[in-house]
Amino acid sequence: MRLRKGQLLLVPGHASQSIYFLESGLVRGYSSGDGFEYTRWFAHEGEFLLPDGCFHGAASTEYVEVLEETLAYALPLRQMESLLAEIPQVAHLFLKLLEEKALQGRRREEMLRIASAAERYRYLQSTRQEVVRRVNQEMMASYLNLSPKHLSRLRREEAHGGREKN
């Protein structure tokens, strides 16, 4: 399926009926409140998208927004359940996928525990270069739990070889 930039693939209160493989493009998951958007994750080509609540049919608590024109393949959950039951190799691959998604969540949690904003930014640069290159400053700041102004200052200092203390 072709997804347009700016399209919302999922909104809070609705349950996803599919998981997705991204052939090309970039999407993000975010929540909103108090007039702010809080970016939780990014996914780009070559990655699977497992929407919030998809496996137990629960309503999502997040938005899934398409950031670039994206080509995705949807696998309906009912079809996936059949494949898992019928083909053990698919079940094994799916367990690996779930493990990778859990590791991504843990890495983000560890990144957010880094006290120094500059170190968080450098961590993101070293672990998700594609995201840093392709995402706008507001979304990246939200992901890093920084204000866009603070991120702008960090980027300026990094470009000039300086090191920020906070």
C-alpha positions in Angstrom: 0.0 0.0 0.0 1.2 3.5 -0.8 1.0 6.0 2.1 1.1 9.7 1.7 3.3 12.1 3.7 1.1 13.5 6.5 -1.3 10.6 6.4 -2.3 9.2 9.8 -2.2 5.4 9.6 -3.7 5.0 13.1 -5.2 7.4 15.7 -5.9 6.9 19.4 -9.1 5.0 20.1 -8.9 2.8 17.0 -7.4 -0.7 16.9 -5.0 -1.7 14.2 -6.0 -4.9 12.3 -2.6 -5.3 10.7 1.2 -5.3 11.1 3.3 -3.6 8.4 6.6 -4.0 6.7 8.1 -0.8 5.4 9.6 -1.2 1.9 10.4 2.5 1.8 9.7 5.7 3.7 9.5 6.8 7.3 6.8 6.9 9.9 6.6 7.8 13.6 4.4 7.0 16.6 3.5 9.8 18.9 1.0 10.8 21.6 -0.3 14.3 22.3 -1.3 16.2 25.3 -1.1 19.7 26.8 -0.7 21.1 23.3 2.5 19.1 22.7 3.4 16.0 20.6 5.5 13.3 22.3 7.4 11.2 19.7 7.8 7.7 21.0 9.4 5.9 18.0 10.4 6.1 14.4 10.4 3.3 11.8 11.9 3.4 8.3 12.4 1.1 5.3 13.4 -2.4 6.2 11.6 -2.3 9.5 8.4 -3.7 10.8 5.7 -1.5 12.2 3.8 -3.1 15.1 1.1 -0.6 16.0 0.2 0.0 19.7 -2.2 -2.6 20.9 -2.3 -4.6 17.7 -1.9 -8.1 19.1 -4.7 -8.0 21.6 -7.2 -5.8 19.7 -7.0 -2.9 22.1 -7.5 0.6 21.0 -4.3 2.5 20.2 -3.1 5.2 22.5 -0.9 6.8 19.9 -0.9 8.3 16.4 1.0 6.7 13.6 2.0 9.4 11.1 3.6 9.0 7.7 6.6 11.4 7.5 7.7 10.5 3.9 5.9 8.9 1.0 6.0 5.3 2.1 5.4 1.9 0.5 4.2 -0.6 3.1 3.0 -4.2 3.1 0.1 -4.9 5.5 -0.3 -8.3 7.0 -3.8 -8.7 8.6 -3.6 -10.1 12.1 -5.9 -13.0 11.3 -3.7 -14.1 8.4 -0.6 -13.7 10.5 -2.2 -15.9 13.2 -2.8 -18.6 10.6 0.8 -18.4 9.3 2.1 -18.7 12.9 0.1 -21.8 13.6 0.9 -23.5 10.3 4.5 -22.7 9.7 7.0 -23.0 12.6 9.7 -21.0 10.8 7.3 -18.0 10.6 6.7 -18.3 14.4 10.4 -18.3 15.0 10.9 -15.2 12.8 8.1 -13.5 14.5 9.6 -14.1 17.9 12.9 -12.5 16.6 10.9 -9.5 15.4 9.2 -9.1 18.8 12.6 -9.4 20.5 14.0 -6.7 18.3 11.1 -4.4 19.0 11.5 -4.9 22.8 15.2 -4.1 22.4 14.4 -0.9 20.6 12.1 0.2 23.4 14.7 -0.6 26.0 17.4 1.3 24.1 15.1 4.4 23.9 14.4 4.1 27.7 18.1 3.8 28.4 18.8 6.9 26.1 16.2 8.9 28.0 18.0 8.1 31.3 21.2 9.8 30.1 21.3 13.0 32.1 23.2 15.1 29.6 21.1 16.3 26.6 24.3 16.4 24.5 25.0 12.8 25.3 21.4 11.8 24.4 21.8 13.6 21.1 25.2 11.9 20.4 23.6 8.5 21.3 20.8 9.1 18.8 23.4 10.1 16.2 25.4 6.9 16.7 22.4 4.5 16.9 19.8 6.0 14.5 21.7 8.0 11.9 18.9 7.6 9.3 16.4 9.1 11.7 18.7 12.1 12.6 19.3 12.7 8.9 15.6 12.6 7.9 13.5 13.9 10.7 12.8 17.6 11.4 14.1 19.3 14.5 10.8 19.4 16.4 10.2 15.7 16.1 13.8 14.9 17.0 13.6 17.2 20.0 10.4 15.5 21.1 12.0 12.1 20.8 15.0 13.2 22.8 12.7 14.9 25.4 14.2 18.3 24.7 12.8 21.6 23.5 13.5 22.4 19.8 15.5 25.5 21.0 17.7 23.3 23.2 18.3 20.9 20.4 19.2 23.7 18.0 21.8 25.0 20.5 23.2 21.4 20.8 23.5 21.0 17.1 25.2 24.4 16.7 27.7 23.5 19.4 28.3 20.0 17.9 28.9 21.6 14.5 31.5 23.9 16.0 33.2 21.0 17.9 32.0 22.2 21.3 30.7 20.1 24.1 27.5 21.0 26.0 27.3 20.1 29.7 23.5 19.7 30.1 
